[in-house]
Amino acid sequence: MLKLDHLTVIAPTLAEGVSHVKSCLGLDVPFGARHDYMGSHNHRLQLGNSVYLEIVALDPAGIEPDRARWFGLNNQEQVRADWDAGRRLRGWVANTDAMDAVVSTHGEAVGEKVSLPTADPTFAFTIPKDGSLPLDGAAPSIIDHRGDTSYIATIPDLGARLHSLILEHPDPAGIAVLYRELAIENPPEIVQGLKVRYRALIETPTGLKELT
């Protein structure tokens, strides 16, 4: 069984990502961490039920990892193109404690298992070999926290709560089959659309807002 772990806004820069989320939700998402093993950094915000929002971008002061970065961050031209096209909430991450089984049956969709951080593995994450988003973001990245639940308490809670997640896709039926095969608990609602595009309805202290 896979469960929603977090939503990902993939930005050309962290400043642009934080500004976009603030314009959508009216919330200033605090800084999270630098990923020295991936050359990226993020801001994070709790969304209730152990789910959170991540704003992630390439870290210009970070290292060049020995493999492709996650979330398609190696391809900055594509990140910028998606951003300019309004595809900013670009995907989501699902958690599981059976990653090997998921990769063995759906590795072509979700990518290969990578233990991170590489010097002292504390969690596992799926990343396609070229670092691209799984199925252009329609399939989730997979994370195995290896029994650690303490991370959620370190993420700021500003009162935002996820109401629903909607995926627009040119082949809703095909993606629905994939979600059923992956045994995803409460998967995104899938509707017809020209390209992969997400919308999240999020309850905030000032009302229900939409993040795109």
C-alpha positions in Angstrom: 0.0 0.0 0.0 1.3 3.4 -1.0 0.2 6.6 0.9 0.6 10.3 0.1 3.8 11.6 1.7 4.2 15.1 0.3 3.4 17.4 -2.6 6.2 18.9 -4.6 6.4 22.4 -6.1 9.5 22.3 -8.3 10.9 25.8 -8.9 13.7 27.4 -10.9 14.8 29.1 -7.6 13.6 28.7 -4.0 12.6 32.4 -4.0 10.3 32.0 -6.9 8.8 28.9 -5.4 8.1 30.5 -2.0 6.7 33.6 -3.7 4.3 31.4 -5.8 3.0 29.4 -2.8 2.5 32.6 -0.9 0.5 34.1 -3.7 -1.7 31.0 -3.8 -2.1 30.2 -0.1 -1.2 33.4 1.7 1.4 31.5 3.7 5.2 32.2 3.8 6.6 28.7 3.8 9.8 28.4 6.0 13.1 27.1 4.9 13.6 23.3 5.3 17.1 21.9 4.5 19.9 21.7 2.1 20.4 18.3 0.4 24.2 18.0 0.2 23.8 14.6 -1.4 21.5 15.9 -4.2 22.7 19.5 -4.8 19.2 20.8 -3.9 17.4 22.6 -1.1 13.8 23.1 0.0 11.1 24.8 2.1 8.5 22.7 3.8 5.0 23.1 5.3 2.7 20.6 7.1 -0.6 19.8 5.4 -2.1 17.5 8.1 -2.3 13.8 8.5 1.5 13.4 8.2 1.4 15.0 4.7 3.5 18.1 3.8 4.3 20.5 1.0 7.8 20.7 -0.3 9.1 23.6 -2.5 12.3 22.2 -4.0 14.9 23.8 -6.3 18.5 23.2 -7.4 21.0 24.7 -4.9 23.4 27.0 -6.8 25.9 26.6 -3.9 25.4 22.9 -3.7 27.6 20.0 -5.0 27.3 18.2 -8.3 26.0 14.7 -7.2 27.5 11.6 -8.8 24.1 10.7 -10.3 21.1 12.6 -11.8 19.3 14.8 -9.3 15.8 14.0 -8.2 12.6 15.9 -9.4 14.1 16.6 -12.9 16.4 19.3 -11.4 19.3 18.4 -13.7 17.2 19.8 -16.6 16.9 23.4 -15.6 15.6 24.4 -19.1 12.6 22.0 -18.6 12.1 23.2 -15.0 11.9 26.8 -16.3 9.6 25.9 -19.2 7.2 24.0 -16.9 7.3 26.9 -14.5 6.5 29.5 -17.2 3.7 27.3 -18.4 2.1 27.3 -15.0 3.0 23.7 -14.1 4.5 24.5 -10.7 2.9 21.9 -8.5 4.6 19.2 -10.5 4.1 16.0 -8.6 3.9 14.1 -5.4 5.7 11.5 -3.3 4.2 8.3 -1.9 5.6 6.4 1.1 5.9 2.7 1.5 7.7 0.1 3.6 7.8 -2.3 0.6 9.9 -0.3 -1.9 11.7 -3.3 -3.3 8.3 -4.9 -4.3 7.2 -1.6 -5.9 10.4 -1.2 -7.9 10.4 -4.9 -9.0 6.9 -4.5 -10.6 6.8 -0.8 -11.6 10.4 0.3 -11.9 9.9 1.5 -15.4 7.4 4.0 -14.1 8.8 5.1 -10.8 12.6 4.6 -11.3 15.3 2.8 -9.4 15.8 2.6 -5.6 18.5 5.0 -4.3 19.6 5.0 -0.6 20.1 8.5 0.8 22.1 10.3 2.1 24.7 8.1 0.4 27.3 8.4 3.2 24.9 7.2 5.9 21.7 5.9 4.4 18.6 6.9 6.4 15.9 6.6 3.7 15.4 5.3 0.2 13.9 7.1 -2.7 13.1 6.2 -6.3 14.6 8.2 -9.1 14.7 7.4 -12.8 18.2 7.0 -14.2 18.0 10.3 -16.1 16.6 12.1 -13.0 13.3 12.9 -14.8 9.9 13.0 -13.1 8.2 9.6 -13.1 5.9 9.6 -16.2 6.3 13.4 -16.4 5.0 13.6 -12.8 1.9 11.5 -13.3 3.4 8.6 -11.3 4.6 9.3 -7.8 8.2 9.2 -6.6 8.4 6.6 -3.8 10.0 7.1 -0.4 10.7 4.6 2.4 11.4 6.4 5.7 12.6 3.1 7.2 10.4 3.4 10.2 11.3 7.0 11.1 8.3 9.2 11.8 10.1 11.9 13.7 10.7 14.0 10.6 7.1 15.3 10.4 7.4 17.1 13.8 10.3 19.1 12.4 8.2 20.6 9.6 6.4 23.9 10.4 2.6 23.8 10.9 0.9 27.0 9.9 -2.6 25.6 10.0 -2.8 24.5 6.3 -4.7 21.2 5.6 -4.9 19.4 2.3 -8.5 19.1 1.1 -8.0 17.4 -2.3 -5.4 16.8 -5.1 -6.5 16.7 -8.7 -4.4 15.5 -11.7 -5.2 16.5 -15.2 -3.9 13.9 -17.7 -4.5 13.0 -21.4 -5.0 9.4 -20.5 -7.0 9.3 -17.2 -8.0 5.7 -17.6 -4.4 4.5 -18.0 -3.2 6.4 -15.0 -6.1 5.1 -13.0 -5.0 1.6 -13.8 -1.5 2.4 -12.7 -2.7 3.8 -9.4 -4.8 0.7 -8.8 -1.8 -1.6 -9.5 0.3 0.4 -7.1 -2.4 0.1 -4.5 -2.4 3.8 -3.7 -4.6 4.8 -0.7 -6.7 7.8 -1.6 -5.0 8.6 -4.9 -5.3 12.0 -6.7 -8.6 12.5 -8.5 -7.8 12.2 -12.2 -9.5 14.3 -14.9 -9.0 14.7 -18.6 -6.4 17.3 -19.6 -4.0 18.1 -22.4 -0.8 17.7 -20.2 0.1 16.5 -16.7 -1.1 19.3 -14.4 -1.9 19.3 -10.7 -4.2 21.4 -8.6 -4.4 21.1 -4.8 -7.2 22.5 -2.7 -5.8 23.5 0.6 -7.7 24.8 3.7 -5.8 27.7 5.2 -6.5 30.0 8.2 -8.0 32.4 5.7 -10.1 30.0 3.8 -9.9 27.3 1.0 -7.2 28.1 -1.5 -5.9 26.5 -4.7 -2.2 25.7 -5.3 -1.2 25.1 -8.9 
